[in-house]
Amino acid sequence: MTPATNIQDKPNGKAPRETVTITDNRTGKQYEIPITDGTIRAMDLRQIKVNDDDFGMMTYDPALMNTAATRSSITYIDGDKGILRYRGYPIEQLAEQSNYLETAYLILNGELPTPAQYKDWEYRIIHRTFLHENVKVLMQAFRYDAHPMGMFISTVAALSTYYPESSDIHDPENRLKQIIRLIAKTPTIAAFSYRHTRGLLYVYPDNDLSYTGNFLRMLDMMTQSKYEPDPVKTRALDVLFILHADHEQNCGTNAMRAIGSSHVDPYSAMAGAAAALYGPLHGGANEEVLRMLTQIGNIKNVPDFIERVKKGEGRLMGFGHRVYKNYDPRAKIIKRTADEVFKVTGVNPLLEIALELERIALQDEYFVKRKLYPNVDFYSGLIYQAMGFPVTFFPVLFAIPRTVGWLAQWQEMLNDPEQKIARPRQIYTGSAQRDYVPLAAR
């Protein structure tokens, strides 16, 4: 594959063409493929054939590590520089100055709301938080020790049966109604699942509270006549929710788009996205960090653990990322948030181990050379644990804010005329044609 030469290399001084020239050494033929936004279209490779019966050239990319499957204007990431932006706004500015509902509006609509728009948006969300009573009955049918994420996924999927009109995905107003319902109801579903695992009565929403304050109330309310959420914890959840709202084409988002491409209702598609998030390599990563820190046990054991990791005898959880080859910008924000939370809850005893682990790893050539920096999962689990959440609830806390990202990506996919039902190709490696042998003759 020979890219077009630079203008200074051309004797006639003409500007270079935005193309790449491919020579097929099997046939000697050359093909000029257009380059757009630094990419070539995979379908343009289909013209490269040995003969007319040949299917044509395909690309092979397990896990889609170097394949762009969509154009998106929602989230921008520069992994080498450690940059994350929603609709152009730096994540640092949003985490410091915004709240989750305002950021959710931005992600969905592309612009920050005016005061009037925000007031209307907040009202529509806050006043859709209640669940149908039958949903509560459905959730009560789960075993007393059911995993809260399993309850969350199942209940989100079940909502499609309560709102059959949601299947009309091509009506923008109807779509918006379902989007508002999902953003509003996911904290209630999550809180009910949490109370279920603790054997407590479900607590209904209080529309006088903020989005995150109401969530804390539904989790913690006991015998108080009026629950007042802790402002530090409320703000910490807002920050964590902002940081987790969207993250480009990750596993869960890819699932949301792939399932949604069949034009199923958003509740069913989102249940699939949440199921992807359930996996330990996705939404369960911060749980693995806590398990690692617990196994280390004491700050004096950190150097020995580091050496064992370098020998391949263990894994350094919470470091490194498929996208980021620099310090995850979300990790820096979460580290500051942790300091605020620990002032209220008391310091998590694992924090000392985490800080020492981070200090050594950031100085050790082995990890620096491999660009293994702390990611968002390294400190988020410590915060959640300090706030009293069990580790089984961590992926649910991830799914609540990611709801808006999934829905924004789903809506963008539906409005993209280039998108069709997802249907990747494969390279067949099985047997060639063979004849069936009757059972008695085998």
Secondary structure, 3 states (H helix, E strand, C coil): CEECCCHHHCCCCCCCCCEEEEEECCCCEEEEEECECCECCHHHHHHCCCCCCCCCCCCCCHHHCCCCCCCCCCEEEECCCCEEEECCEEHHHHHHHCCHHHHHHHHHHCCCCCHHHHHHHHHHHHCCCCCCHHHHHHHHCCCCCCCHHHHHHHHHHHHHHHCHHHHCCCCHHHHHHHHHHHHHHHHHHHHHHHHHHCCCCCCCCCCCCCHHHHHHHHHHCCCCCCCCCCHHHHHHHHHHHHHCCCCCCCHHHHHHHHHHCCCCCHHHHHHHHHHHHCCCCCCCHHHHHHHHHHHHCCHHHHHHHHHHHHCCCCCCCCECCCCCCCCCHHHHHHHHHHHHHHHHHCCCCCHHHHHHHHHHHHHCHHHHHCCCCECCHHHHHHHHHHCCCCHHHHHHHHHHHHHHHHHHHHHHHHCCCCCCCCCCCCCCCCCCCCCCCCHHHC
